[in-house]
C-alpha cells in the first residue's frame, strides 16, 4: 500500500502546496499530524471554518482570505 500526504496553504499574497510520499502508514500519520499542527498555528481555528477528520483537516478564514488543508491518502 502507498501512502501520500497532500498539503495546501493559500493566502491573498500567495500559495504553496506539496505532496509527500511515505514509506508506511506511521510515517504518513506523523507527517499529517505535523502539517495539521502547522495549519493550526498559521490560521486561528477558533475564528475559522474547520473540518477535522482522521485523514482530512482543513481550515478557512474567510475574513483574512486564508485557506489550508492536509489530507492523508492510501491506495
Secondary structure, DSSP 8 states (H G I E B T S, - for coil): --EEEEEEEE-SS-EEEEEEEESSHHHHHHHHHHHHHHHHHHS-GGGSEEEEETTEEEEEETTTTEEEEEEEEE-
